[in-house]
């Protein structure tokens, strides 16, 4: 597969501090945005609403999204945006809301401002959207030529977000190192962009292994500490930098292809994105025959509750399901083929089964 290397390094502006959301209207005014769509979720909005500022001088249209980022949803809301003659979009929520907001902004050629309520992905940072089919399966990634206009992080909102989503975010971000490394290690020459992506990916691993337990404890105690700030900015900023500077060399490889394949199983929809990616890291490591790395990671996975096997996700696959998942993971367009190993459905299925046996013996 041919890979591209275009730098999309960062949003136009980014800020993480207590009280950051209070300046939203000033940011809108600086951009001459006076008519906005505020796109938000249902439950996350209840948590975010006390922190969301009053927009006194801005025409505001609030909308609750339907729970998915699909072409149909993006088209429907884009029609509303155009009919209301809105001049900007503010997405308040998690990854799917950020992705939907970006997709709408791209369709309408408007700036997107993102106020994340979770640190479960780097979606707030990156100029791309994961598009899903109506049945909940993953369809594709759309990469946009315009950076997000602004990311405002209010740590107090994230502090009170669901801990299981933060854990999933840690799993998703930890994968940045393993997926980037399997690609970058194949290069004879490392351009500066790749060096930046590699540094950010390594930092994702090192910071999360060091600070995750203390950061999660901060959420338990409802008191911000430096470890918590490090974790949320690793999940959002550092995670976004890996793909932002590395492009195809810093986005996804084996772990995310396993995630994408699992989405064909209806029972997998009960599992968070980052949990499936964390499992996918282990499948990728089995394919690479890096059992020692799995041994090193297992205590960390266990300490914060990341799943290391299908059984830990309460997924028990039939022979037919194993085959279907393996075939989906090994489709020609999947990024698992960025690995140096030759990938076939049999290679994927053998790795998945070997991991189950290995974990059952632990």
N, C-alpha and C positions, 0 to 999 in steps of 0.2 A: 504493500500500500504506500502511496506517495504521501509524504507529510509536508505541511506548510510551516513557515516560520515568519509570522507577522506579529509584531509587538502591539499588544493592546494592554498596556501596562497597568492602568489604574483608572478609576472614575475621574472626572474633571476635578471634583473636590471630595474630600473625605474628612470626617471629624468623629472622634469618639471621646466623649466626656459627659459627666453628669450635667444635665440641663441642655444638652445639644439640641434637642427638639424645640426648645423655646424660641430658637432663632429661625424657625422654618419660614415664617412670613418674610423676614428680612432677606433670606436666600431667594425666595420667590420674586420679591421686588427687584433685587439686583439683576435677576434674569428677565425682568419685564414680563413675568407670568402673573396674570390677574384673574384667570379662569381655570380652575383645576378640577380634575377628577381625583378623589381620594378613594383608592381601591383598597379594600381591607377584607379580612376574614370575618368569621362569626365569633368564635371563642377567643381568638387572639385579640380581637378588637376590644373585647370587654376588659382585657388586661391592659391594653395600650391606651384606651380612651382617657384615663385620668392624666396621662402624660402628654396627650396630644394637645397642642396649643390652639387657642381660638384664632381663627384667621379673619380678623376684623375687616380688612380691606380687600379681601380676595373672594370672588364668587367661587363657591365650593359645592361640588356635586359628589355626594358620598354613595358608594356602591359596594355591596357585599358580593364577593365572587362565589362561584358555585362549587368550589372545592377542587377544581382541576385546571390545568393549563393546556387547553386544546385549541386547535385552529378555529373551531366553531365558536368557542367562548371569546377568543380574541377578536373574531370578526364581528360578533354581536356587540361587544363593548366599544369597538372602534366606530361602529355606526353611531352609537350614542355620543361619543366624543366629538365626532364631526357635526352631528346635529346640534349639539350644545355649544359648538364653536369654542371648545376648550383649548387652552394654550399650554397646558402642562399636565403631567400625571404624577401623583404621589402614591407610591405603593407602600402600604403599612402592613407588615406581616412576615411570614416565613418564605421559604424558597419558591414555592409554587406561585405565591402572590407576586413576588419579585419578578419571576420569569414571565408571568402573564402580563404584568405591567410593562416589561421591556418589549414583549411581542406587540402589544398595543401601541406603544410609543414608536416602534419601528414602522408599523403600518401607517400611523398618522403623522409621522415625521415630527414628533414632539419630544421635548426633553423629559427624562424620567428621573424622579427624585425618590430614593428608597430609604425607608425608615424600618430597619429590621426589628422584628420582635423575637427572633430566635437567632442563635449562632450555630445552626445545624448544618449550614452549607455556606459556600462563598458566593451564593447567588446574588447577594446585594452588590457585590464588587465587580462581577464579570459582565461583559456585554454579550451575553448569550442566554438563550432560553432552551430548556428541555421541554419538548412538545410531546404530549401524550395522546394516544388514541382515545376514543370515547369509551372503550372497554377497560381503560386503566392501564393498558400496556404502554411501554415507552415507544415512541415513534422515531424521534430524531433530535439532534441539536441544531439550533439556528444561531449562527454567529453574526453579530451586527457590526456595521462599520462605524457606529457612533458610540462613544463611551457613555456610561451613566453620568448624568449631570451632577449628582450629589448623593453621597451616602452619609446619613446622620445616625450615629449609634448612641443610644441612651442606655448606659450600663444598668441602670435601675430596672428598666423594662426586662432586659435579658436575665438579670439576677432572679427574677420571679417567674421566669419561663419554666416549662416542664423539664425536669432533670433528664428524663429519658430522651428528650430531643437533643439536649446538649451532649449526652453520651453518644448518640447517633452521629452528631456533628463531629465529635472527636474521631470516631471511626472513619467517617468520610474523609476527613482532613489528613489523618494518618496515612491513608492510601496515597496521598499526593507523592510522598517520598518513594514508595515501592513502585508505583506506576511510572513516575518520571525516571527513576533510576534504571528501570529495565530498558527504557528507550535510550536515554542519554549515554548509558554505558556502552552502547554499540557504536557511538560516534568516534571517529578518529580525531576530529577537530571539534573543539567546543567554542563556537562563537560567543561573544560577550553576553548576548541575550540568553544563551543556554546556560552560561555560568550563573547568571542572576537567577534563572529558574531553578537550577540545581541547588543553589544556596538556600532559596526560599523553601524548597521541598525538604531539604535536610533540617532546616529550622522547624518546619511543621512537625517532623518526627521528634526532634530533640525537645522542643518546648512542651509538646503534649505528653511525652513520656515523663518529663520532669514535673509538670505543673497540674496535670489533670486532676489528680486526687485532691489537692488543696483547692483547686478551682471549684470542683464539685462540692467540697465541704463548705465553701463560701455560700453556695446556693442553699445548702441545708441550713446554714446559720442565718441566711438572709442578710449577710454583711459582706460588702465588696472587699476583696483583698487583691493584691497585685497578681497572684496566680490566676484568679478569675479573669482579670483584665487581659492577661497574657493569653489565656485560652480563647476568649471570644475574638480577640484580634488575630490570633493564629488561624482560627476557623474561617474568618471573613477576609482579613487583609492578606496575610501570608498565603493562605490557600488560594486566593484570587491571583496573587502574583505569580504563582507557579505556571498556570496556564496563560496568564497575561503576558509574560515574557517568553515562555517556552512554546506557546501555541500548541501545535499537535504533539510536540515533544514533552509537554508539561500538563496535558489534560488527562486523558484516560488511556488505560491499556487493558490488562487482564481483569483486574478487580471489578471495574465498571461493566465490562462485557458480561461477567457473571451476574452482576446485579440486573442488567438489562434483560438477560435471559430468564432470570427468576420471575420477572414481572408477567410472564405468560401464565404463571400459576396463580389462580385466583386466591389461594390460601396465602400466598406471599404478600398480598396487598395489606395484610395485617401487620407486616413488619416494616419498620422505618427504613428509609433509603440508606442511611448510614450504616445500619446494622447489616443490611445485605451486602454493602460494599466491604465492610470489615470482614465478613465471611469470604467475600471474593478475593481479598488480599491473601488469605490462606490458600485458596485454590490456586491462585497465581504462583504462590511460593512453592506449592507442591509441584506444579508444572516445571518450575525452575529447579526443582530438587534442592530447595533451600530449607530442609527440615530443621536445621539448627536455628534458623531465624524464627521459625514457628515456635520452637522451644523457648527462645528469648522473649517472644511477644506474649506467650500464653499467660504468664503471671499478671501482666498488665491488663490483658483482656478480662481475665477473671476478676481483677480488683475493681474494675469499673462496670462490669456487666456487659461487655461486648460479646456477641455470639461467635464461636469458633467452629461451628458445625451446623449442618441442617437440623439435626435433632435439637440443638439448643434454640433454634428458631421454631421448634415444633412443626417442622416440615418433614414429612415422611413420604418420600417419592417412590412411585411404582417404577418398574423397569421402563415403561413407556414414557413416564414423566422425565426420568433421567435422560433418556434419549432425546426427548423434545427440547429440554433445557440445553443439552450439549450441542444440539444442532443449531439452536438459536444463538448461542454464545459464539459459535464458530462460523456464522454467516460471513460472507466475503467482506461486507462493509464494516464489520465489528473491529474495534480498536485492539482486541486481543491479538490481532495479527501484527501489531507493532512490536510484540515480543520477538526475541531472536529465535525462539523455538518454532518449529513447524506445528501449527495448530490444526487439529482435526476434531470432529465430534468425539471420536474415541479418546483422544488425548484429554479432552475436557472431562468426559464422563469418568475415565479412569482416575483422574485427579480428585474429582468429587467423591468417588467411592473410597479411594485410599485415605482421604481426610477423615471420612466417617469412621473407618476402621481404626485409624490412629487415635482419634478423640475418644472412641469407645473404650480403648485400652488405658486411657488416662485415669 
